[in-house]
């Protein structure tokens, strides 16, 4: 009896361990993204409030950990045989005015001062004590640091600092600054802080420094990218990273041996996995963990080695264009109503509807070309009526040049003749006048009917 019980227990327990253990999937890390955030110009470099260290042409780089949805960043650090490194061939810029070692410690009220927004620091998510750091392309709330929002620095530069649009840095800081309002968590660290963040030295290597957010952190947008550092230098910028991620709870198997973390090392050594079976199968490497700006090419959005290249899709922000793509000069342009990239056949511009009986042809929303019926020789009441502008986007003015005592009745109608609004024109020095507001009406053709002393005339107008 005892033998039967033991055998049954053994048969039940062995499949349980073998069947339930699942090695983790290393695809949780999609890669490291390096954004060329800004390139300093002469006015930025001349500022003395922030520091004299900023050189004209210096590039501000931002580093993001890009993860699959549900994964969280735990730690960035250096470990035995896996050092964390940051270096430049010159020096890193550190703002002497209000600069900090950690992005989370920057007081947001100083972000618009001089060159504060270009300071070098490390972080897990935060770009200030009240802002998340995101890619400029994912920034949805505009800018608070560049141009007219900037104090102009020591030279009180008219129009402010941080206005340069060069250097392959994508969206200008005057339009989007990669800052989203929020309260990112505090960062904890062990070991000696990188000296490059305070002393202006050129390189840092450590196998016993790490920084983290307790419990892990997901990105502030659905794309799940977490900012881990910002570095400004006029030299060649390089780094090698080691990072740990937390696996989504629903992907962790039930076996006690199953991993909850993924470990990624810039250089995965044989000793990390060889002969370790379960204890080593959560360790991976990724080709983007080491980076050199000497080999990186910025795309049209300022992301080094990014996918936004000339000929790829984009959004020019104009609902009246289609099939938007980046041009060779990285301008996002769309096709006009004639299918021409960057063309001017857009709503409100002239066109030819092919009807010889119409005039003032214009493109409407939806790329319909429409015109008003032309009158070769206007006589009678028609010669006294002037309706303008035509076509119109919102308001239309009606003037009836008659000295009669009225009344002059004017009605706005749709193309079926239904009266939308009617008025009795007021007398003015040049005749009788009134106006209609079409801003609330759909684009299309409307009629203005004028009646004076029992004589009526109708004008056709176009709203785009």
C-alpha positions in Angstrom: 0.0 0.0 0.0 2.8 2.4 0.9 4.6 1.4 -2.3 1.6 2.2 -4.4 1.2 5.6 -2.7 4.8 6.4 -3.2 4.7 5.5 -6.9 1.6 7.5 -7.5 3.2 10.5 -5.8 6.4 10.1 -7.9 4.5 9.9 -11.1 2.5 13.0 -10.3 5.4 15.1 -9.2 7.9 14.5 -12.0 5.6 15.7 -14.9 4.6 18.7 -12.8 8.2 20.1 -12.6 9.2 19.2 -16.1 6.0 20.3 -17.9 5.6 23.6 -16.1 9.1 25.1 -16.3 9.4 27.4 -19.3 12.7 29.2 -20.2 12.1 32.9 -20.5 11.8 34.7 -23.8 14.6 37.2 -24.3 12.5 39.3 -26.8 11.2 41.6 -24.0 13.9 44.1 -24.8 13.2 45.5 -28.2 16.4 47.6 -28.2 18.2 50.7 -27.0 17.1 53.9 -28.8 19.5 56.9 -29.0 17.8 60.2 -29.8 19.8 63.2 -31.0 17.8 65.6 -28.9 19.5 69.0 -29.7 22.6 70.6 -31.3 23.9 73.7 -29.6 24.3 76.9 -31.7 26.5 79.9 -31.1 24.0 81.6 -28.8 23.7 78.5 -26.6 27.5 78.2 -26.4 28.0 81.9 -25.5 25.8 81.6 -22.4 27.6 82.0 -19.2 24.8 81.4 -16.7 24.8 77.7 -17.4 28.5 77.1 -18.0 31.4 78.0 -20.4 31.8 74.3 -21.1 29.1 74.1 -23.8 30.6 74.1 -27.2 28.9 75.2 -30.4 27.9 72.1 -32.3 27.6 69.9 -29.1 24.9 67.2 -29.4 22.6 66.3 -26.6 21.8 62.6 -26.7 19.0 60.8 -24.9 19.1 57.1 -24.3 15.8 55.0 -24.0 15.2 51.4 -23.1 12.5 50.1 -25.5 10.5 47.2 -24.2 7.5 45.1 -25.2 4.3 46.0 -23.5 4.0 44.8 -19.9 7.8 44.6 -19.3 9.4 46.9 -16.7 12.9 48.3 -16.4 14.5 47.3 -13.1 18.2 48.2 -13.2 20.9 49.8 -15.2 24.4 49.0 -13.9 27.9 47.6 -14.0 28.7 44.1 -12.6 31.8 42.0 -12.3 33.1 41.3 -15.8 30.3 43.4 -17.1 31.3 47.1 -16.7 29.0 50.0 -17.3 30.7 52.6 -19.5 30.0 56.1 -20.8 32.7 58.1 -22.7 33.4 60.9 -25.1 36.5 62.0 -27.0 36.1 65.5 -25.4 34.1 66.2 -22.2 30.5 66.1 -21.1 28.6 69.3 -20.6 27.3 69.9 -17.0 25.2 72.9 -16.3 26.8 74.8 -13.4 23.7 76.8 -12.6 21.1 74.2 -11.6 22.4 70.9 -13.0 22.0 67.6 -11.2 23.4 64.0 -11.3 19.9 62.5 -11.7 17.2 63.8 -13.9 14.6 63.3 -11.2 16.4 65.9 -9.0 16.1 68.7 -11.5 13.6 71.3 -10.3 11.2 71.8 -13.2 10.9 75.5 -12.6 14.5 75.9 -13.9 14.1 74.0 -17.1 13.5 77.2 -19.1 16.7 78.9 -17.7 19.7 79.3 -19.9 21.0 75.9 -21.1 19.6 73.9 -18.1 17.7 71.6 -20.4 20.9 70.3 -21.9 22.6 69.2 -18.7 24.1 65.7 -18.5 22.5 63.3 -16.1 21.3 59.7 -15.6 17.7 58.7 -14.8 15.0 56.0 -14.8 12.1 57.7 -16.5 12.3 61.2 -15.2 13.6 64.4 -17.0 12.8 66.6 -14.0 10.9 66.3 -10.7 7.7 66.9 -12.5 8.2 65.5 -16.0 8.7 62.2 -17.7 11.3 62.1 -20.5 9.9 60.8 -23.8 11.0 60.8 -27.4 10.1 64.1 -29.0 8.0 62.2 -31.5 5.9 60.9 -28.6 5.6 64.3 -26.9 1.9 65.4 -27.1 2.0 68.6 -25.0 4.3 71.0 -26.9 7.3 72.8 -25.5 8.2 74.7 -22.3 11.9 75.1 -22.7 12.9 76.5 -26.1 12.6 79.8 -27.9 10.1 82.3 -26.5 9.8 80.1 -23.4 13.5 80.4 -22.6 14.9 83.3 -20.6 17.7 83.9 -23.1 20.6 83.1 -20.7 23.3 85.5 -19.7 23.1 87.5 -22.9 19.3 87.8 -22.7 19.1 86.6 -26.3 16.0 87.9 -27.9 13.7 85.0 -28.7 15.4 82.8 -26.2 17.9 79.9 -26.5 17.5 76.3 -27.7 16.1 77.3 -31.1 18.6 75.5 -33.4 17.0 73.1 -35.9 20.2 71.7 -37.3 22.4 68.6 -36.7 19.8 66.0 -37.7 18.0 66.5 -34.4 14.5 66.1 -35.7 11.6 68.1 -34.2 12.8 71.5 -32.9 12.7 72.0 -29.1 10.4 75.0 -29.8 7.7 72.5 -30.9 8.3 69.5 -28.7 10.8 69.1 -25.9 10.3 65.4 -24.9 8.8 66.4 -21.6 5.4 65.0 -20.3 4.0 66.3 -17.1 3.9 63.7 -14.3 5.6 62.5 -11.1 8.2 59.8 -12.0 9.4 57.8 -9.0 12.7 58.3 -7.2 15.8 56.5 -8.3 18.0 54.5 -5.9 21.6 53.7 -6.6 24.6 51.8 -5.2 28.2 52.4 -5.7 30.1 55.6 -6.8 28.2 58.0 -9.0 29.6 58.6 -12.5 32.2 61.4 -12.2 31.4 62.6 -15.7 28.2 64.1 -14.4 30.1 66.6 -12.2 33.7 67.0 -13.1 33.7 67.4 -16.8 35.8 64.3 -17.3 35.7 62.3 -20.5 35.0 58.7 -19.5 33.5 56.5 -16.8 33.7 52.8 -16.3 32.3 50.9 -13.3 31.7 47.2 -12.3 30.0 48.1 -9.0 27.6 51.0 -9.7 23.9 50.5 -10.5 20.8 52.6 -10.4 17.2 51.5 -10.4 13.5 52.1 -9.5 12.3 49.7 -6.8 9.8 47.3 -8.2 10.5 48.2 -11.8 9.1 50.9 -14.1 7.2 50.9 -17.4 7.3 53.8 -19.8 4.8 56.6 -19.6 3.3 56.0 -23.1 1.9 52.8 -24.6 5.2 52.4 -26.6 6.9 51.5 -23.3 10.1 53.4 -23.6 12.0 54.4 -20.5 14.6 57.2 -20.5 17.8 56.2 -18.7 20.2 59.1 -19.5 20.9 62.4 -21.2 24.5 63.4 -22.3 25.7 66.5 -24.0 29.1 66.5 -25.8 30.8 67.8 -28.9 32.9 64.7 -29.1 32.3 61.1 -30.2 29.8 59.6 -27.6 30.0 56.0 -26.7 28.5 53.7 -24.1 28.0 50.0 -23.2 25.0 49.1 -20.9 23.8 46.2 -18.8 20.1 46.2 -17.9 17.6 44.0 -16.0 13.9 43.8 -16.9 11.0 42.4 -15.0 8.9 39.9 -16.9 5.1 40.5 -16.9 3.4 38.4 -14.2 1.2 36.6 -16.7 4.2 35.3 -18.5 6.0 33.9 -15.5 5.4 30.1 -15.3 4.1 28.3 -12.1 7.3 26.3 -11.4 9.4 27.7 -8.5 12.4 27.7 -10.8 10.8 30.1 -13.3 12.5 33.5 -13.7 10.8 36.8 -13.0 13.7 38.9 -14.4 15.6 39.1 -17.7 19.3 40.1 -17.6 20.9 41.7 -20.7 24.7 42.3 -20.8 26.7 44.3 -23.4 29.0 41.3 -23.7 27.5 37.9 -22.8 30.4 35.7 -21.5 30.4 31.8 -21.7 30.6 31.7 -18.0 27.3 33.5 -17.7 25.3 30.6 -19.2 27.6 27.6 -19.7 26.7 24.6 -17.5 24.2 26.6 -15.5 21.0 25.2 -17.0 18.0 27.0 -15.5 20.1 29.5 -13.5 21.7 30.8 -16.7 18.9 30.8 -19.2 17.5 34.3 -18.4 20.8 36.0 -19.5 21.0 37.6 -23.0 22.7 40.2 -25.0 21.5 42.7 -27.6 23.4 44.4 -30.4 22.1 47.9 -29.3 23.5 47.7 -25.8 26.8 49.2 -27.0 26.8 52.4 -29.1 29.1 54.8 -30.8 28.0 58.1 -32.3 30.8 57.7 -34.9 28.8 54.8 -36.5 25.3 56.1 -35.9 23.3 57.9 -38.6 20.3 60.0 -37.4 17.0 59.5 -39.2 14.5 62.2 -40.0 13.2 62.2 -36.4 16.7 62.5 -34.8 16.9 58.9 -33.8 20.3 57.4 -34.5 20.0 54.4 -36.9 16.2 54.9 -36.7 13.6 53.9 -39.3 12.3 57.4 -40.2 14.3 57.7 -43.5 13.5 59.6 -46.7 10.7 57.8 -48.5 9.1 56.3 -45.3 5.7 57.2 -44.0 5.1 60.2 -41.7 2.3 62.6 -40.8 2.6 66.2 -42.0 -0.3 67.3 -39.7 -2.4 68.4 -42.7 -5.7 66.5 -43.0 -6.0 67.7 -46.6 -3.0 65.8 -47.8 -2.5 62.0 -48.2 0.3 59.5 -48.5 2.7 61.6 -46.4 6.4 60.7 -46.6 9.8 62.1 -45.6 11.5 63.9 -48.5 15.3 63.7 -49.1 15.7 66.8 -47.0 13.6 65.1 -44.2 10.6 67.4 -44.6 7.4 65.5 -44.1 5.2 66.2 -47.1 2.0 64.8 -48.5 0.3 64.5 -51.8 -2.1 67.3 -52.9 -5.4 66.9 -54.7 -3.5 66.1 -57.9 -1.3 63.5 -56.3 1.7 65.7 -56.3 4.0 65.5 -53.3 4.3 68.9 -51.7 1.9 70.4 -54.4 -0.4 73.3 -53.8 -3.6 71.8 -55.2 -5.2 72.1 -51.7 -8.5 73.3 -50.4 -8.9 77.0 -51.0 -6.5 77.2 -53.9 -7.6 77.7 -57.5 -8.3 74.8 -59.9 -10.2 74.1 -63.1 -13.4 72.1 -62.8 -13.6 71.7 -66.6 -17.0 73.5 -66.8 -16.7 76.6 -69.1 -19.8 78.1 -67.5 -18.2 78.4 -64.1 -15.6 80.8 -62.7 -13.6 81.2 -59.5 -13.0 77.4 -59.4 -11.5 76.3 -56.1 -10.5 73.0 -54.4 -12.9 72.0 -51.6 -12.2 69.7 -48.7 -12.3 66.2 -50.0 -10.4 67.4 -53.2 -13.5 68.4 -55.1 -12.9 71.1 -57.7 -15.9 73.4 -57.9 -16.7 76.8 -59.3 -19.5 79.4 -59.4 -21.6 80.1 -62.4 -20.2 82.9 -64.4 -22.1 85.7 -66.0 -20.6 87.3 -69.0 -22.6 90.5 -68.7 -24.4 91.3 -65.5 -27.5 93.5 -65.9 -30.3 94.6 -63.7 -30.2 93.7 -60.0 -27.3 91.3 -60.7 -25.1 94.2 -61.7 -25.7 95.8 -58.3 -24.9 92.7 -56.2 -21.4 91.9 -54.8 -20.9 88.8 -52.7 -17.4 88.3 -51.3 -15.1 86.5 -50.5 -16.1 83.7 -52.9 -15.0 81.0 -52.2 -15.0 81.5 -48.5 -13.9 79.6 -45.4 -16.3 81.2 -42.9 -17.9 84.7 -43.4 -19.4 86.1 -46.5 -20.3 89.8 -47.1 -23.3 90.8 -49.2 -23.4 94.4 -50.6 -26.3 95.7 -52.8 -25.4 98.9 -54.4 -28.8 100.6 -54.7 -30.1 103.9 -53.4 -33.6 102.6 -53.0 -35.3 102.8 -49.7 -35.6 99.1 -49.4 -36.4 96.9 -47.8 -33.6 94.6 -49.1 -34.3 91.0 -48.1 -31.3 88.6 -48.2 -31.4 84.8 -47.5 -28.8 82.1 -47.2 -30.0 78.9 -48.7 -28.7 75.4 -49.4 -28.5 74.0 -52.9 -32.1 72.6 -52.5 -33.4 76.1 -51.8 -34.0 75.6 -48.1 -33.5 78.8 -46.2 -30.8 78.5 -43.6 -30.8 82.1 -42.4 -32.5 85.3 -43.6 -31.8 89.0 -42.9 -33.1 92.5 -43.8 -30.0 94.3 -45.0 -29.0 97.5 -43.3 -28.4 100.8 -45.2 -24.8 101.9 -45.6 -23.0 104.6 -47.5 -22.4 102.3 -50.4 -25.8 100.7 -50.4 -27.3 97.9 -48.4 -25.2 95.3 -46.6 -25.2 92.3 -44.4 -23.1 89.2 -43.7 -23.5 85.5 -43.0 -21.3 83.2 -40.9 -20.7 79.9 -42.6 -18.1 78.6 -40.2 -20.7 76.1 -38.8 -21.7 74.9 -42.2 -20.2 71.9 -44.1 -18.0 72.6 -47.1 -20.0 72.8 -50.3 -22.1 75.1 -52.4 -24.7 77.6 -51.0 -27.0 80.2 -52.5 -27.5 83.8 -51.5 -31.0 85.1 -52.6 -31.4 88.9 -52.8 -34.8 90.5 -53.2 -35.4 94.3 -53.8 -38.8 95.8 -54.6 -40.1 92.4 -55.7 -37.1 91.7 -58.0 -34.9 88.7 -57.0 -31.4 87.6 -57.9 -29.5 84.5 -56.6 -25.7 84.3 -56.2 -23.9 80.9 -55.9 -21.1 80.7 -53.3 -18.6 78.0 -52.3 -17.6 77.2 -48.8 -14.3 75.3 -48.4 
